[in-house]
Amino acid sequence: MKVKQISVFLENKKGRLKKAVHALAEANINIRALSIADTSEFGILRLMVPDPEEAKKVLEENNFVVKLNDVIAVEVPDRPGGLDKILGILTKADMNVEYIYAFVEKKGEKAIVVIRTEDINKGIRVLKEAKVPLLSSEDISVL
């Protein structure tokens, strides 16, 4: 099951991250998870939000370059070895992981891992076959 993620390109300048987050706050858009990777010149802010299309619109109205990307979200036990199992399944299937980030659901019993693989459809198939619980955008929104 594919999940939509927002990727926001940020100039690596003071206040740019704050401006993006503030625009979403003003639009009453809740950020469920985020990750940021940077270089000396720019950063990529990756966000999981309940309504990615609305968040994209809000950010573009505030002069940000935004892309919607497909990723895979899986649920793993929040204990040692949970992530290792998922990566083992993907490695065995000869899948490359482009990036990954995680967050813990409110109860703290499960971790949610967001994965971008080189082939999203194959990644979903491989994880489903291994009986890994896949999450939808709606699942993430209510966590």
N, C-alpha and C positions, 0 to 999 in steps of 0.2 A: 504494500500500500504506500503510495507516494504521499509525501507531506510537503506542502509549500513552505519555503523559507525565504525570507527577504535578505538580500545582500545589498548593503549601502556602502557606496564608495565615499570615503571621507578624506579630505585633505588633512595631512598631519599638521594641523594648526590648532592653537589654543581655542577652545570653545566650540569646535565643530561637533564633537560627540555630544556635548551638552545641548546644542541646538537641535540635533536629531532627536534625542530623547525627550526634550521639552516639547517638540512638535507632536510627538506621539502622546505625551501626557495631556496636552491641551485638547487633543482629539479623543481623549478618554480611551486610549488603546493600551491594553495591558501587555507588557512584555513578559512572556513566560520563560524565555531562555535567551541568552545572548552569548556571543563570542566575538572577540575582536583580534584581528591579526594586523600587524603594521610593518611598514618599512619606514625609511627616513622621510619619504615624501607623501605617502598615503596609507590609509588603513581600510580594511574591509570589515564592516560591522555586520554580523550575521544574527538575525533575529527570528524567534518563533513567536508569533502573535496569533490571537484568535481569528482575525480577519486580515490576511495578508494583502488582499486587493485594496482594502481601505487604507491600510498602513502605507502601501506603495503610493497611493494617490496623495495622501497627506504629506509624505516626505518629498515627493516630486513637486508639490505646490510650494514647498520650502526650499526649492533649488538643490535637491540632492539627486544624484544619479543612483537609481534603484533597479535591481533585477529580482525577479522571482525565480527561484531554483527549486528543483525537486530534490528531496533528501529522503532518507529512510529513518524512521524513529522506532526504536525497539525498547522494550521494557526488560530490565535485568534485575536480579536480586541485588540489593545494596549491601554487598559483602565481598570480601576478597575473592577474586576469580571470576566475577560476573562479566567484566569486560573481556577478560582473557578468553572466555568461552566464545563470545561473539567474534572476536578477532581470529580465533582458531578456525571457526566455521568458514569465514571469508578467506583466510589464507589457504585452507584445504581446497577451496574452490578456485584458487589462483586469482583472487579478486584483489585489486589495488584499492586502498582506502585513500582518498584525496585529502579529507580532513574529517575530524570528529570532535564533538564536544558533548558534555553531559550535564545533567542537573538531577537533583533528587526531588521526588514528589513530596507533597506536604507531610504525609505520614512517615516518611523516611524509610519505608520498607523496600521500596523499589527505586532504582535509578533509571532515568530515561536517557538513552544514548542516541544522539543525532549523528548520522553517518552519511557522508557523500562518497559514493564509490564511482569508479570509472564507468560502470554500466549499472545504472539504477535498477533496471528491470531484472537483470541477472542477480543482482544483490538481493532484491526482494524474493525472487524465486528460491535462491539458495537458503535464505533465512527462514522462509516459510517451510521448506522441506525439512529443515532442522527443528521445526516446531518452536521457533523463537517468537514470542508475542510481538507482533507489529502494531504500531499505533497509528491512528488517523489524526488529522488536524483537530477534529472535534475532541478526541481523547485527550490531547495535549491541553486544549483550552480549559478543560474542567479539572485538571489536576491541581 
